[in-house]
Amino acid sequence: MFPKRFAPALFGFILSGLMSFLVSGIATWRAAGLAPGLLELWTAAWVTAWLVAFPVVLVVAPLTRRAVNALVTQE
């Protein structure tokens, strides 16, 4: 288990991993079709996408939180 202070980074790590997995899979399938080696292509695309997505999520998440807070009313 991780200390609570790691929650934002862990959230970003898991979210970026899942989203990059799905998006790279769809994009790879659309580009290559059900070709031999699709899994290897997808894996390479996913790793590359995740390496970009994780730091981007860490930077963009606080900005997004602020934007959402500005757009919603307090109950």
C-alpha positions in Angstrom: 0.0 0.0 0.0 1.0 3.6 -0.6 0.8 6.6 1.7 -2.0 8.9 1.0 0.3 11.6 -0.3 1.0 9.5 -3.3 -2.7 9.4 -4.3 -2.6 12.0 -7.0 0.5 10.5 -8.7 -1.0 7.0 -8.4 -4.3 8.1 -9.8 -2.5 9.7 -12.8 -0.4 6.6 -13.3 -3.4 4.3 -13.4 -5.6 6.6 -15.4 -2.9 7.4 -18.0 -2.1 3.7 -18.3 -5.7 2.7 -18.9 -6.5 5.5 -21.3 -3.3 5.1 -23.3 -4.0 1.3 -23.4 -7.4 1.8 -24.9 -6.6 4.7 -27.3 -3.4 3.1 -28.6 -5.2 -0.2 -29.1 -8.0 1.4 -31.1 -5.6 3.5 -33.1 -3.3 0.6 -33.8 -6.2 -1.7 -34.8 -7.6 1.1 -37.1 -4.2 1.6 -38.7 -3.0 -2.0 -39.1 -6.2 -4.0 -39.0 -6.2 -7.5 -37.7 -2.7 -8.1 -39.1 -0.2 -10.6 -37.8 1.9 -8.9 -35.2 -0.9 -6.6 -34.1 -0.3 -7.3 -30.4 3.4 -6.4 -30.7 2.5 -3.2 -32.6 -0.1 -2.3 -29.9 2.3 -3.0 -27.1 5.0 -0.7 -28.6 2.4 2.0 -29.2 1.0 1.7 -25.7 4.4 2.0 -24.0 5.2 5.1 -26.1 1.8 6.6 -25.4 2.0 5.9 -21.7 5.5 7.5 -21.4 4.0 10.7 -22.8 0.5 10.4 -21.1 1.7 10.0 -17.5 3.7 13.2 -17.2 1.0 15.1 -19.2 -1.7 13.9 -16.7 0.4 15.0 -13.8 0.7 18.5 -15.3 -2.8 18.8 -16.7 -4.8 17.3 -13.9 -4.5 20.2 -11.5 -5.4 22.6 -14.3 -8.4 20.5 -15.2 -9.5 20.4 -11.5 -9.4 24.2 -11.4 -11.4 24.5 -14.6 -14.0 22.1 -13.4 -14.3 24.0 -10.1 -14.7 27.2 -11.9 -17.5 25.7 -14.1 -19.6 24.1 -11.4 -21.6 25.8 -8.6 -21.2 25.0 -4.9 -24.2 23.2 -3.5 
